[in-house]
Amino acid sequence: MREVLDVGVNGAHGFVAHIGLTVGSAISTNGSDAPGTVEYDEQAHVRVVPAVAEIPVDQVREAVRRFVKSGGARPDNITWADV
């Protein structure tokens, strides 16, 4: 099994989840106390994430770049919350 980066984009915002082999799993956090959840379409299925996981889409894109360039390391441009 390899490291996995799960990404959702919804206009100007998105989320990033990292499933790690050695560092555990985590999801992006925007540092707010936003209540509730938001829904993303993930291959014709609803993916529900905490509203605090939404970050700017530019930050999501940069996380994908870093993940690919590093060969699967957790991107360091995001604040993570363990799950």
C-alpha beads as a LAMMPS data file, in Angstrom:
LAMMPS data file: protein, C-alpha beads

83 atoms
82 bonds

1 atom types
1 bond types

-500.0 500.0 xlo xhi
-500.0 500.0 ylo yhi
-500.0 500.0 zlo zhi

Masses

1 110.0

Atoms # bond

1 1 1 0.000 0.000 0.000
2 1 1 1.137 3.538 -0.706
3 1 1 0.403 6.953 0.723
4 1 1 -2.914 8.362 -0.561
5 1 1 -4.013 11.957 -1.070
6 1 1 -7.781 12.460 -1.326
7 1 1 -8.801 15.837 -2.750
8 1 1 -12.117 17.594 -3.199
9 1 1 -12.705 20.896 -5.011
10 1 1 -15.837 23.013 -4.942
11 1 1 -15.263 26.349 -6.651
12 1 1 -12.926 28.521 -4.599
13 1 1 -12.557 25.972 -1.797
14 1 1 -11.677 22.357 -1.280
15 1 1 -10.296 19.837 1.179
16 1 1 -7.347 17.482 1.322
17 1 1 -7.135 14.206 3.219
18 1 1 -3.904 12.237 3.593
19 1 1 -3.906 8.535 4.398
20 1 1 -0.411 7.812 5.619
21 1 1 1.414 4.581 6.297
22 1 1 3.789 5.959 8.912
23 1 1 2.200 9.221 10.024
24 1 1 -1.452 8.164 10.283
25 1 1 -4.397 9.805 8.568
26 1 1 -5.311 13.475 8.641
27 1 1 -7.558 16.033 6.964
28 1 1 -6.945 19.680 6.180
29 1 1 -8.159 22.290 8.633
30 1 1 -8.668 26.014 8.179
31 1 1 -8.274 26.731 11.887
32 1 1 -11.802 28.083 12.255
33 1 1 -14.592 26.794 14.435
34 1 1 -17.024 26.571 11.510
35 1 1 -19.902 24.284 12.497
36 1 1 -21.396 21.542 10.405
37 1 1 -20.334 19.666 7.338
38 1 1 -20.076 20.197 3.586
39 1 1 -20.757 17.700 0.834
40 1 1 -18.555 16.866 -2.134
41 1 1 -19.353 14.668 -5.114
42 1 1 -16.798 11.873 -5.171
43 1 1 -17.273 9.679 -8.229
44 1 1 -21.070 9.936 -8.035
45 1 1 -21.102 9.399 -4.248
46 1 1 -21.540 11.990 -1.543
47 1 1 -18.414 12.646 0.535
48 1 1 -19.176 14.556 3.730
49 1 1 -16.330 16.472 5.378
50 1 1 -16.251 18.861 8.340
51 1 1 -16.715 22.496 7.323
52 1 1 -13.413 23.295 9.065
53 1 1 -11.640 21.109 6.476
54 1 1 -12.331 23.572 3.652
55 1 1 -9.288 25.543 2.525
56 1 1 -8.614 27.820 -0.475
57 1 1 -8.394 25.953 -3.781
58 1 1 -4.920 27.383 -4.476
59 1 1 -3.714 25.708 -1.293
60 1 1 -5.318 22.423 -2.411
61 1 1 -3.536 22.628 -5.780
62 1 1 -0.196 23.332 -4.130
63 1 1 -0.699 20.357 -1.809
64 1 1 -1.220 18.089 -4.825
65 1 1 1.962 19.431 -6.442
66 1 1 3.989 18.802 -3.286
67 1 1 2.540 15.325 -2.788
68 1 1 3.444 14.260 -6.326
69 1 1 6.872 15.922 -6.311
70 1 1 7.825 14.314 -2.987
71 1 1 6.697 10.836 -4.000
72 1 1 3.870 10.717 -1.489
73 1 1 4.950 12.682 1.587
74 1 1 2.270 14.592 3.460
75 1 1 2.251 18.150 2.039
76 1 1 3.629 20.685 4.496
77 1 1 1.671 23.684 3.186
78 1 1 -1.466 22.598 5.044
79 1 1 -2.463 22.556 8.679
80 1 1 -3.611 19.010 9.432
81 1 1 -6.076 17.534 11.919
82 1 1 -5.622 13.871 12.800
83 1 1 -8.550 11.578 12.036

Bonds

1 1 1 2
2 1 2 3
3 1 3 4
4 1 4 5
5 1 5 6
6 1 6 7
7 1 7 8
8 1 8 9
9 1 9 10
10 1 10 11
11 1 11 12
12 1 12 13
13 1 13 14
14 1 14 15
15 1 15 16
16 1 16 17
17 1 17 18
18 1 18 19
19 1 19 20
20 1 20 21
21 1 21 22
22 1 22 23
23 1 23 24
24 1 24 25
25 1 25 26
26 1 26 27
27 1 27 28
28 1 28 29
29 1 29 30
30 1 30 31
31 1 31 32
32 1 32 33
33 1 33 34
34 1 34 35
35 1 35 36
36 1 36 37
37 1 37 38
38 1 38 39
39 1 39 40
40 1 40 41
41 1 41 42
42 1 42 43
43 1 43 44
44 1 44 45
45 1 45 46
46 1 46 47
47 1 47 48
48 1 48 49
49 1 49 50
50 1 50 51
51 1 51 52
52 1 52 53
53 1 53 54
54 1 54 55
55 1 55 56
56 1 56 57
57 1 57 58
58 1 58 59
59 1 59 60
60 1 60 61
61 1 61 62
62 1 62 63
63 1 63 64
64 1 64 65
65 1 65 66
66 1 66 67
67 1 67 68
68 1 68 69
69 1 69 70
70 1 70 71
71 1 71 72
72 1 72 73
73 1 73 74
74 1 74 75
75 1 75 76
76 1 76 77
77 1 77 78
78 1 78 79
79 1 79 80
80 1 80 81
81 1 81 82
82 1 82 83
